[in-house]
């Protein structure tokens, strides 16, 4: 059975720093690549980074419950074991402590997230649901 996955293409400042972060720090698999672009397999999803030099995203943050979040971010939903292992790994590797945030406590869609910035300034969210069945529940 084929599994659906997403593809996201983003500009990046440095191919080598981006590769180091996603492959060596997070543990993503490196796909096709050159000196101008690279593909990473982030939990079965393809992200392509294209060397673009300096760039800027002007965006506003938004408030979800009591937490202010960047409106421009992307993330991955993973299971508890991978989430805990990645959190511990990134907590050790990161100079700033990572904050775990639980959203929708005792409501449909309860989930826990942490956010980290990559070398390009993108905010990457790692999320786990209390019940995976509630990912799209209303």
HUGI-V279932 format. One record per backbone hydrogen bond with DSSP energy under -1.0 kcal/mol. CO is the residue of the C=O (numbers start at 1). NH is the residue of the N-H. Records with the same first field share a line. If there is no record, write none. Layout:
BEGIN
CO->NH / NH
END
This chain:
BEGIN
6->46
8->48
10->50
12->52 / 53
14->18
15->19
16->20
17->21
18->22
19->23
20->24 / 25
21->26
22->28
29->41
32->39
36->51
37->34
38->49
39->31
40->47
41->29
45->42
46->8
47->40
48->10
49->38
50->12
60->71
62->69
64->67
67->64
69->62
74->125
76->127
79->83
80->84
81->85
82->86
83->87
84->88
85->89
86->90
87->91
88->92
89->93
90->94
101->113
103->111
104->107
107->110
110->130
111->103
112->128
113->101
114->126
116->124
118->121
122->118
123->74
124->116
125->76
126->114
127->78
128->112
131->134
132->135
END
